Amino acid sequence: MNQPVKTVIIIGSGPGGASLSIALAKKGISSTVCELREGRGHIGGYITLAPNGVRILDQMGIWSTIQHKGQTHNTVRLVNESGRLIGEVLQGGGKLVYPCLSIHRTELIHTLHDAAEKLGVKFLFSKKAVRVEETEKEATVYFEDGTNLTADLIVGFDGIHSKMRAHVIGNDSIKPRYTGQTGIAASAQKANIRFPSGGDYRLPYAIFGQKGLFAIFSSDSKGEAVTCVAVCNFDSDRGREGWAEFAEKEALSHMRDTYAGWSEPVKSIMESIQQEYVHIWPQYDLPEIERWRTKRVVIAGDAVHAMAPAGGQGTSQALEDAALLVRSLCLISETRSLEDMLDVWEGKRKERVRFAAEMTKKSTESRKQTSSWLKQVVKEWVMWAYLYWRGSAVSENLYMYDVEKVDLPSLVILLILCVNANSSPGKPEERRNDQEKVLSFLFVSTFNFALITAIRPTRHKNNKRKEQMQVLSDVIETEQP
């Protein structure tokens, strides 16, 4: 008999891990979050949450608490170095319902941790995972301090340098890839910035020039401070120590030198920022990973699909992973094992992540430096055409995604139908007909699912899994009374 998941260990207390703990707690599943760092602390700089991520925060009951801790926006204006409008990117409002949220990573994490602790979630800090062992019924993670924890399931939200990833794929061969771009972010007071008169300088907006991207957006809840982000190109990765030294000694001067010839408001921003407000993040991604889970260990977020930070998708995709995983775990039943539902989750998430990664890759390509003014002009016209013809459709596909509407095979629906048919008003003959329809649907759907499960290879390929799950989905849609 398939046992429901009652306990979960989450490795990593970032937005993905913390949101997973909240969603689990709301479904009555106990979790413990283990974090490598010594405490919450002050982590990173500002991040952007796209509408698909904000929607999940709202579904968890967090949005009303957090929306005033950052700045929201619905569009981003794209201009060239001379200030000419290239186009606008729809990032919220209207059909998308929710806005984009720019917020300091520390604010987001602290808010999620507070919400989780109120629900009884336990956070353990200074816990460095070193290895994992599994049995048929449980998994145990061992820490550097000599302690260990055991649960029904372990989920690794432990970032791009994930320890859990090596356990899942069986080796340590998957390494982060440097994209050739490093973001340099700095904050300044809006009052110190000289915006040219007569122009439209509504924030946020991004300047696409021959030397790359320079974005400006409001960063605090009062709108008094702005954060600028310069996406700079480098030939090679400097490693952790090298980038740390660069951030401390070179980043600010590099940014000022790179954009020295640019006019206002960039010029006054460069004059206003101080070294203490400079933050960098080298941009890495991962190759596509075939295996996202074992029987009792799952990897999610940047641990399995790290992508360049474009369109607010890095954190938003992690939130989607967490929310859909909880939905999947709640559908374990006598005929649906943990492995079955993890298969469903993995297939759905792979499909979604591929689309998001493709979109962020295109955005990353547009930020690269161009070698001549002619190539820059061509790039600007291509961007204009893309935004004009495809911009809204792409935004809707990316940002309107709703985890709660993802089609997951579920016998819970059948049980509800059985109850409704049994208790519905009307003549006994009518109730009996309703019950027979439900039972017919139950038999056909269960038979087809069992058939698919039986013929599934132990290690099937992505395409095969996708085909099988589509068959099941088609059967359910066809046979539903």
N, C-alpha and C positions, 0 to 999 in steps of 0.2 A: 504493500500500500504506500502511495506517495505521501510523504510528510510535508506539511507546509514549512516554510522558512520562518523560524521564530527569533533567531539571533543573527546579527550581522556585525562583522568587524570592518570598519572603513579605514583604509590607510590614506591619510591626507585630509587636512581640515580646511582646504580652500573652498571656493564657492560650490564646486561639484560635490565634494564630500559632505560639506555642511548641509547643503540642500537635500542630499540623499537621506541624511539622518532625520531631517524634519519630515520628509515625505513618509519614511518608514514609521516614525513615531505616530503619525496621524492614522496609520493603518494598524497600529497595535504591535508593530514589530520592533523589538529591542535592538539598539545598536550602540557600539562604542567606537568613538573616533580617535585614531592614533595619529599624532603629528610629530614630525621630526624636529621642528623648532621648539625652543624653550617655552614659548607662550604665544599669545596672539600677536603682541608687538605691533610695530608699524611696518606694513608690508607693501612694497612696490609703490607705483604711482597711480594715475587715473586710468580707469578702464571704461569702455563703453558696453552697455548691455543693449542689444537690439530688441525690437518688439517681441520676437519669439521667446527671448529669455525673460523679458519683463512679464509676459503672459504667465509664465510658470511661477514667477514670484507672486503674482496675483492669485493664482490657483492655490498656492500654499498659504495665502493669507499674510504675505510679507509686504506686498506692494504699498499698502497704505502707510506702513511704518517707514519705508525707505525712500519713497519718491521725493520727499522734501530734503533729503540729505545730499542731493546732487542737482544737476541741471538736466532738464529734458528738452528735446528738440524733435522736429518732424522732418526737416530737410537739411541737407548740406549743400551749400553753394560752391561750385567749382569754378575758379577763375585762373587766367594765365598770369604771367609776370607783369603784364601791362594793365591788369585789372579787368580785361574783357571776360565776360561771362561765357564759360564753356557749357554749363548746364547745371541742373539741380538734381540731386539724388534724393528720392523719396525714402525716408527712414522712419516714418511713424505717422500716426493720425489717419483719418479717413478710413479706408477699407482695412488698414493695418490695425486699427483700433488703439493700440498702445503706442507710446512714443519711444524714442531712444533715451537712455539714461546714461549720462556721464557722471561717474562717481569715483571717489577714491577707493581703491581696493580695500584699504583698511576699514573704511566705513561699511562696505558691503559685507566683509567677513565678520566684523564684530556684530552687525545686526543679525546675520544668520546664526552665529554662535549663541547670541542671547535668546533667539527664538527656539533654538534646539534645546538649550539647557532648561528652558521653561517647560519643555515637553519631557524632560527626564533623560535627555541624552547625556552621556558621560564623555568628556574630552580628556585625553591623556597626552601630555606633551613630553618632549625629549625622548620619544620612542622611535628609534631607528630600526626598521625591519631588516633582518638579515637573511631569513629563509622561511619557507612555508612547507608544511607537510599536510597531505590530504588522506582521508579514508573515504569509504563509500558514504558515510553519514555526516562527516564534519571536516573542518580544516583548522589548522593551528598555525599561527604566525609567531616566530621567535624573534626577540629583540636583542639588540646589542648589549643591553644592560642585564641580560640573563633571564629576563621574564618571558612569559608567553601567554597568549590568549587563544581560546578555541571558540568557534561558532559554527552555525550551519553554513554560513557563506562569508567569504572575504571579498571585498570590493576595493580595488586599487585605484584611487583617485590621486595617485602620488606623483603626478606631473611627468614632464618630458623625460626626466632621468629615472623613471620608475624602476623600483626593485621588483614589483609584482610582475612587470612585463616579462622579465627573464624567466620567471617561474612558469608563466602561461605558455610562452612559445618554446620553452625548453632550453633556451640558451641566451646569451647576451649579445647576439649578433646585430640586433636592431639599434642603431645609433642615431641621435638627432643630427639633422643636416642643416648647416648654416645656409640661409637663403641669399646671403650677400648683402643684406640690408640690416641696419641697426637704427632703431629709433632713439632720438635724443629729445627728451621732454624737459621743459622748464616752465616755471610759473612766474607771473608778473601781475602787478596790480593794474587793473583796467584803466584807472585814472592816469597812469603814467604813459599810456600808449597814445600816440598821435594818429588818429584815423583821418585820412584825407576827407575834406568836405566835398559834398556833392555826390559821393558814391554810396553804394549799398553795401554796408559792412555788417550786416546782421550776422551774428554768430550762431552756429559754427560755419566757417568756410575754409576751403582748402585751396592753396595756390599750387598749381602744377607748372613748374618751370623746367628749364633745361637741366638744372642741377638737382631736380627731384621734387619731392612733395614737402610743403610746409603748411601744416594745419593749425588753425586757431579756434579754440572753443572756450566757452565759459566753464569754469571748473568748480566753483563753490556754490553753495545753495543760495547765496545772496546776489550772485552775479558780479561781485566786486573784483574777482580775480580771473585771469585767463591762463590757460595752459597752451603752450605752443609745442607742436611735435614736428621735428625735422626728421624725415626718413633719409638717412645717408647711406651711400653705397661703399662697400669695402670689398677688397679682393679676397680676403681670407678671414677665417675665424681666429680670434685671439685667445680663446679659451677663457675659463672663469677668472683666473688671476689677471690675465691680460686685459679683459674687459673691465674688471674692477679698477685697475690702474688707469685705464683710459677714462673711465667715468670721473675719477678723482682729479686727474691732471690735464686731460686733453679735450674732453667732450665739449666744454663751453667754448673754448677757443676754436675748436674745429667747426662748430656750428656758426660762430661769428665770421670766421674766414670764408666758409662756404657761401653764406648769404650776404656777404659784405656789399655787394653791388645792388641789392634789392632795395626798393623804395619803401615808403610807409605803407602799412603799419609795421612791417618787419624790422625796419631800421630802429625804431624806438623800442620795440620788444627786445632786440639784441642789447640795447643800452640798459634796459631795466632789470634783466634777470641776474640773479646772483648764484654763485656756485652751490650754495647750500640747497637750492631748489632744483638742481639738475638731477635727472634720473635717466638712465639708459636701459634699453632692453634689446640685446641682439635677437634677431628673429630666426627661429628654427622651425623646422617641420619634421615630420616622420614619413618614411615610405609607407605605402599601404600595407597594413598588417593583416595577414590571413586569419589568424587565430586570436579571438578576443576573450576566450575563457577556457577553463578546464571544468571538471565536474563541480568544483566547489570554490573556484576563484575566478573573479571577473576583473578585467581592466577597463577603465572608462576615462573620458576626458582626455587631457593631454598625454596621458600614459599610453593611449592607443591611437589617437588621431590628432596630434598637435598640428596646428595650421597657423599661417601668418595672421597677425591681429588686424583683420580688415572686416569692415561691416559689423563689428561688434559680435563676431561669431565664436571667438575662442571660448569665452565664458558661457555664452548662450548655448553652445553645443554641449558643454558639460552639464548644464542644467537640464537639457533635453534627455541626455543619457540617464540621469538620475530619475527623472520623472517617469520615463517609459519603463525603466527597470522595475520600479515599484509596482507599476500597473501589471507588469508581466508576472512578478512574484505572487501577486494576489490572485492570479488565475490558476495556480497549481491546484489540482484536484485529483480524484481517483484515476482519471484517464489522462491527466496532464502532469508529467513529472517536472521536476526542477530543470532538468536538461532540456526537455521539450520547450519550456517557456524561455529559457536562456537562448535557445536556438532562434525562437521567434524574435526576441529582443535584438539579438545580434544581427539578424537579417534586416530588420527594419532600420536599425541604426546605421548599418553600413551603407544602405541605399541613400539615406538622408545625408550622411556625412560626406559621401562622394560629391553630392550636389553642392553642399556648402563649401567644400574644399576647392571645387572648380571655380566657384564665384570668387573666393578670396584670392586664388592664384591669379585670376585676371586682374583683380584690383592691385595686387602686388606688382605685377608686370608693368602696370601703368605708372607706378611710382619710380621706376628706374630712371637714371640720368640718361639724357640723349646726347649724342656726340656732335650734333650740329643743329643750327637753328631750323634748317629745312626739315629734319626729322621731327623736331619738336612741333612744328606747324602741322605736319601730317598727323602726328599723334593727337594733337588737340582736335583736329577735324574728325578723326576716327572716334574719339571719346564723345564728341558732340553727337555724331550720328548714332552711336550705340545708345546713349542716354535718350535720344529722341525716339528711336524706334523700339528699343527693348527695355529701357530703364524701369518703367512702371511694372511691367510683367515680371521681370527678374526680382524686383523688390517684393512683390506680392508673393511669389513662390518661396522666397527666402524667409520673409518675415511673418507671413500669415499662418505658418505651420503651428498646429495645435496638437500637443501630445495626447490630449484627452480624446481627440477624434481619430487617432491612428487606429486602423482596423486590426484588432488582435483577436484570433480565434478564441471563443469563450463559451464554455458550457454553462456559465453563470446566466447567460441570456436564455438558454433553454430552460433552466430551472425556473426562472421568472415567468416564462411563457407557460410552463406547466401549472404553476400556482395560479396564474391569471385565468387559465382555461378551466381549472377546477373550481374557481370561486366566482366565475363570471355569471351574471344573471341570465335568465332565459330557460327554455325548455331543456329537459335532460338530454334529448336527442341532439340539440345544438351544442351543449357542453361536451357531449361524447364526440361529436365531429371535430370540435376544436382540439380535444385531447388527442384524437387520432392523428391530426395534422402535426401536432407538436411531436408526438412519438415517432412519426415518420421522418420528420426533420432530424430528430435526435439520432435515429438509426442510421440514416444516410450519411450525416455529417461525421458521426463517430466511426463508421466503417471506413470512410474515405481517409480520415485522419490516421486511423490505425494502419491502413494500407500504405500510406505515405511514410509513416514512421518505420514500418517493417522493411521497406525497400531502401530506406536511407542508408548510405554507407556510413561507416564509423567516422571517417574523415572526408566528408563530401566537400566539393568546391562551392564557391559562392554562387555561381550561376545555377548549379543544380538545386541548391537550397532555395534560391529565389523562385525557381520554377515550381518546386513542390509546394511552397507556401502559397503561391498564386493559385495553384490548383485547388487547394483547400479553401481559399478565399472565394473563388468562383463557385465552388460547390455550395458553400454556405449562402451566398447571395442568390443562387438559383433555386435552392430548396427551401428557403425561409418561407414559412406559411404567412 
